[in-house]
Amino acid sequence: MTDRAETWGATIATATERQTPENLSDLLVRLARTRDRKVTIRDIAIALQDRSFGAFLLVFALPNLVPLPPGSTFILGLPLVFVAWQMTASPGGRVFFPSRVGDYGVQPETFEAIVNRLVPWMRWAEKLVVPRFWLFESRFAERLIGLLALILAIVVFLPIPLGNWPPAFALAVLGFAHSQRDGLGVIAGCVIGLASLLVAGFVVYTACAVIMLVV
């Protein structure tokens, strides 16, 4: 009877931990305590595990929200496509990088300095994006989110005037909400993403119509 009670208690604890995962800010602070070697991209992906899809979507979406010269999305959009594709097609539960990319790292002191700059902003955001209504535990549900993320990432990658920012913003919302296990945030990100696809489609349609009139 005691063994059954302990097993049941462990199951409840595991489920609770899944529903209320460690905040990204706390995870990064813990990772920043590494002192014996460089902190690599692979280290971060392993530490994040099944939340690495959302976290890396956020990381690679943010540069696309900054005004940049035309053509920059050809470079900045590629990592988004890579992560979103893995979220859709990868048999594993986290992002896997090629050795050359995964082995890239920074010195512990540099990583700690970066984390110290990011953490105050992340903790402010974590007050708004919290674990709740998480309905996407299965890999199938995650693949569906990844499919939408892949479409949005491709739109970000394409040279669509004024059409890249909305899907990049949607990916940032989707990625952060996914990494925080915020079901409402994921739904909001999906809604923003679908709306951004409509905006991008309207821009392309209008441009084609103008070209046809001119020609």
Stockholm file with secondary structure:
# STOCKHOLM 1.0

chainA/1-215         MTDRAETWGATIATATERQTPENLSDLLVRLARTRDRKVTIRDIAIALQDRSFGAFLLVFALPNLVPLPPGSTFILGLPLVFVAWQMTASPGGRVFFPSRVGDYGVQPETFEAIVNRLVPWMRWAEKLVVPRFWLFESRFAERLIGLLALILAIVVFLPIPLGNWPPAFALAVLGFAHSQRDGLGVIAGCVIGLASLLVAGFVVYTACAVIMLVV
#=GR chainA/1-215 SS CHHHHHHHHHHHHHHHHHHSCCCHHHHHHHHTTCCSSCEEHHHHHHHHGGGHHHHHHHHHHGGGGSCCCTTTHHHHHHHHHHHHHHHHHCSSSSCCCCHHHHTCEECHHHHHHHHHHHHHHHHHHHTTSCSBCCCCCSHHHHHHHHHHHHHHHHHHHSCCTTTSHHHHHHHHHHHHHHHTTBHHHHHHHHHHHHHHHHHHHHHHHHHHHHHHHHC
#=GC SS_cons         CHHHHHHHHHHHHHHHHHHSCCCHHHHHHHHTTCCSSCEEHHHHHHHHGGGHHHHHHHHHHGGGGSCCCTTTHHHHHHHHHHHHHHHHHCSSSSCCCCHHHHTCEECHHHHHHHHHHHHHHHHHHHTTSCSBCCCCCSHHHHHHHHHHHHHHHHHHHSCCTTTSHHHHHHHHHHHHHHHTTBHHHHHHHHHHHHHHHHHHHHHHHHHHHHHHHHC
//
